[in-house]
């Protein structure tokens, strides 16, 4: 019984972590503008660390094409 409870706890933890991970373009594009601003990207530390590198045209936003290179 303890093993089942541990397994269920791990599944719940994994699914709740996944729910908070914003890794998909449409999820990050909160305002629906078709681009991810730095403010929108700030919820994802990994994306923020790569933002300048990914923002090829240096307009301060990531297009879907730029984001796909992440």
VEXLUMVO-230560 format. One record per residue: residue in three letters; y, z, x of N, C-alpha, C, O, CB in turn. Coordinates in steps of 0.02 Angstrom, whole numbers, plus 32768, in hexadecimal, padded with zeros to 4 digits. Glycine has a CB too. Layout:
<marfis>
 res   nv   nw   nu  cav  caw  cau   cv   cw   cu   ov   ow   ou  cbv  cbw  cbu
 ala    Y    Z    X    Y    Z    X    Y    Z    X    Y    Z    X    Y    Z    X
...
</marfis>
This chain:
<marfis>
 res   nv   nw   nu  cav  caw  cau   cv   cw   cu   ov   ow   ou  cbv  cbw  cbu
 unk 7FC4 8000 8029 8000 8000 8000 803F 8000 802B 8070 7FDF 801B 8000 803C 7FD1
 unk 803E 8026 8063 8078 8028 808F 8086 7FE3 80AC 80C0 7FD0 80B4 806D 805A 80C7
 unk 8051 7FBE 80BC 8059 7F7C 80D9 807C 7F4D 80A7 80A7 7F25 80BA 8015 7F5F 80EE
 unk 806A 7F51 8068 8089 7F28 8034 80D2 7F3A 802D 80FD 7F0E 8028 8064 7F31 7FF0
 unk 80E2 7F7A 802D 8128 7F90 8027 8151 7F77 8062 818A 7F62 8059 812C 7FDC 8023
 unk 8136 7F7B 809F 8159 7F62 80DA 8165 7F17 80D5 819A 7EFE 80E6 8131 7F73 811A
 unk 8132 7EF3 80BF 8138 7EAB 80B7 816D 7E9A 8084 8197 7E6E 8090 80F4 7E8C 80A2
 unk 816D 7EBC 804C 819F 7EAF 8019 81E6 7EC0 8032 8216 7E9D 8022 8190 7ED7 7FD9
 unk 81EB 7EF5 8058 822C 7F08 8074 8245 7ED3 80A4 8280 7EC3 80A4 8227 7F4C 8098
 unk 8219 7EB8 80CE 822C 7E84 80FD 8242 7E44 80D8 8272 7E24 80EC 81F3 7E74 812D
 unk 821E 7E33 80A4 822F 7DF7 807C 8273 7E01 805C 829C 7DD3 805C 81F9 7DEA 8046
 unk 8280 7E3B 8041 82C1 7E49 8021 82F9 7E46 8054 832E 7E2B 8046 82C0 7E8F 7FFF
 unk 82EE 7E61 808F 8321 7E60 80C4 832F 7E19 80DA 8369 7E06 80E1 830B 7E8A 80FF
 unk 82FB 7DF2 80E4 8304 7DAC 80FA 8329 7D83 80C5 8355 7D5B 80D6 82C0 7D8C 8109
 unk 8318 7D8C 8087 8338 7D65 8052 8381 7D7B 8048 83AB 7D51 8039 8312 7D6B 8011
 unk 8390 7DBA 8051 83D5 7DD0 8048 83FF 7DB8 8083 843A 7DA8 807A 83D8 7E1C 8042
 unk 83E3 7DB6 80BF 8408 7D9C 80F9 8416 7D53 80F0 844D 7D3B 8100 83E0 7DA8 813A
 unk 83E6 7D2E 80D6 83EF 7CE7 80CC 8425 7CDA 8098 844A 7CA8 809C 83AE 7CC6 80B6
 unk 842A 7D05 8067 845C 7CFC 8033 84A3 7D02 804E 84D2 7CE4 8034 8452 7D2F 7FFB
 unk 84AC 7D2A 8083 84EE 7D33 809F 84FE 7D03 80D8 8537 7CFF 80EE 84F5 7D79 80B8
 unk 84CD 7CDE 80EF 84D8 7CB0 8126 84F6 7C6F 810A 84D6 7C4B 80E4 8497 7CA1 814C
 unk 8533 7C61 811D 8554 7C25 8105 854D 7BEE 8139 8575 7BE9 8167 85A0 7C32 80F6
 unk 8519 7BC6 8133 850D 7B93 8165 8510 7B4D 8148 8509 7B1C 816E 84CA 7B9F 8184
 unk 851C 7B46 810A 851D 7B04 80EB 8565 7AF0 80DC 858E 7B1A 80C8 84F1 7B03 80AB
 unk 8574 7AB0 80E5 85B9 7A97 80E0 85D9 7AAA 809D 8611 7AC4 809C 85BA 7A4C 80E8
 unk 85B6 7A9D 8067 85D3 7AAA 8025 85E0 7AF5 8018 860F 7B06 7FF5 85A5 7A8F 7FEF
 unk 85B7 7B1F 8035 85C1 7B67 802E 85FF 7B7D 8054 8626 7BA6 803C 8583 7B8E 8047
 unk 8608 7B61 8090 8642 7B73 80BA 8683 7B56 809F 86B8 7B74 80A6 8637 7B5C 8101
 unk 8680 7B1B 8080 86BB 7AFA 8064 86CD 7B1B 8021 86C4 7AFE 7FEC 86AF 7AAD 805B
 unk 86E6 7B58 8025 86F2 7B81 7FEA 8723 7B60 7FBA 8719 7B63 7F7D 870D 7BC5 7FFF
 unk 8758 7B40 7FD4 878A 7B23 7FA7 8779 7ADD 7F90 879E 7ABF 7F69 87CC 7B22 7FCA
 unk 8740 7AC2 7FA7 872A 7A80 7F91 8755 7A47 7FA9 8756 7A12 7F8A 8728 7A7F 7F47
 unk 8778 7A50 7FE0 87A5 7A1D 7FFA 8782 79E4 801E 87A0 79B1 802D 87D7 7A3C 8028
 unk 8742 79ED 802D 871D 79BB 8052 8721 79C6 809D 8709 799D 80C5 8737 7976 8042
 unk 873E 79FE 80B1 8743 7A11 80F8 873F 7A5D 80FD 874D 7A81 80CD 8786 79F6 8117
 unk 872A 7A74 8137 8725 7ABC 8144 875F 7AD0 8171 8764 7ABB 81AA 86E1 7ACF 8164
 unk 878B 7AFA 8157 87C3 7B13 817E 87AB 7B4A 81AD 8773 7B62 81A7 87FC 7B2C 814F
 unk 87D6 7B5D 81DB 87C4 7B95 8207 87BB 7BD5 81E0 878F 7BFD 81EF 87FA 7B9E 823E
 unk 87E4 7BDF 81AC 87DD 7C1B 8183 8799 7C1C 8160 8778 7C50 815C 8815 7C1F 814E
 unk 8783 7BE2 8147 8742 7BDE 8126 8709 7BE7 8159 86D6 7C07 814A 873A 7B9B 8101
 unk 8712 7BCC 8194 86DE 7BD1 81C8 86D9 7C18 81E4 86A6 7C29 8203 86EE 7BA0 8201
 unk 870C 7C40 81DB 870D 7C83 81F9 86D5 7CB1 81E1 86C9 7CE5 81FF 8750 7CA3 81EC
 unk 86B4 7C9F 81AA 867C 7CC8 8192 863D 7CBE 81BA 860C 7CE3 81B2 866F 7CB9 8148
 unk 863C 7C8C 81E6 8602 7C7C 820F 8616 7C7E 8258 8637 7C50 8271 85E4 7C36 81FC
 unk 8602 7CB4 827B 8617 7CBE 82C1 8601 7C85 82EE 8626 7C70 831B 85FA 7CFF 82DB
 unk 85C5 7C6B 82E4 85AC 7C34 830D 85D7 7BF5 8303 85EA 7BD4 8334 8562 7C25 82FD
 unk 85E7 7BE6 82C5 8611 7BAC 82B7 8656 7BB5 82D5 8672 7B85 82F1 8615 7BA0 826C
 unk 8672 7BF0 82D0 86B4 7BFC 82ED 86B4 7BF3 8339 86E5 7BD9 8355 86CC 7C43 82DC
 unk 867F 7C06 8359 867C 7BFF 83A2 8678 7BB6 83B7 8689 7BA5 83EF 8640 7C25 83BD
 unk 8663 7B8B 838A 865D 7B43 8399 8694 7B1A 8377 8696 7ADD 8381 8619 7B2A 8382
 unk 86C0 7B39 8350 86EE 7B15 8326 8718 7AE1 834C 871A 7AA7 8338 871D 7B46 8304
 unk 8738 7AF6 8383 8763 7AC8 83A9 873D 7A8D 83C4 8755 7A55 83C5 8785 7AEE 83E2
 unk 8700 7A9A 83DA 86D5 7A65 83F5 86C1 7A33 83BF 86BF 79F7 83CB 8697 7A83 8416
 unk 86B2 7A4D 8383 869C 7A23 834C 86D6 79FC 832C 86CC 79C5 8312 867A 7A4C 8317
 unk 8712 7A18 832E 874D 79F9 830F 8766 79C1 833C 8798 79C7 835E 8786 7A2E 8303
 unk 8742 7989 833A 874E 7951 8368 8794 7935 8361 87B3 7924 8394 871C 791B 835B
 unk 87AE 792F 8324 87F1 7913 831B 8828 7948 8321 8863 7938 8319 87F6 78F1 82D8
 unk 8814 7986 832E 8843 79BE 8339 8876 79C6 8301 88B1 79D3 830E 8867 79B4 837B
 unk 885F 79BF 82C2 888C 79C8 8289 8886 7A0D 826A 88A5 7A1B 8237 887D 7993 8254
 unk 885E 7A39 8289 8857 7A7D 8270 8826 7A85 8238 8822 7ABA 821A 8899 7A95 825A
 unk 8800 7A50 8229 87CD 7A52 81F4 878F 7A2E 820D 8792 7A03 8239 87E8 7A32 81B3
 unk 8757 7A40 81EF 8719 7A1D 81FF 8705 79F2 81C3 86FC 7A0B 818C 86E0 7A4E 8211
 unk 86FF 79B1 81CF 86E6 7984 819C 869B 798D 8198 867D 79AF 81C1 86F9 7939 81AB
 unk 867C 796F 8165 8634 7973 815E 8612 7956 819C 85DF 7970 81B4 861C 794F 811E
 unk 862E 791F 81B5 8612 78FF 81F0 8617 792C 822E 85E7 7932 8253 8636 78BD 81FD
 unk 8651 794A 8237 865A 7978 8270 862B 79B4 826A 860B 79C8 829B 86A3 798F 8275
 unk 8626 79D0 822E 85FB 7A0A 8222 85B2 79F9 822F 858C 7A24 8247 8604 7A23 81DA
 unk 859D 79BC 8220 8557 79A9 8228 8541 79AB 8270 8505 79AB 827E 854B 7964 820B
 unk 856F 79AD 829F 855F 79AF 82E7 8555 79F7 82FF 8545 7A02 8339 8596 798E 830F
 unk 855E 7A27 82D3 8556 7A6E 82E5 850D 7A7F 82F0 84FE 7AB8 8300 8573 7A9B 82B0
</marfis>
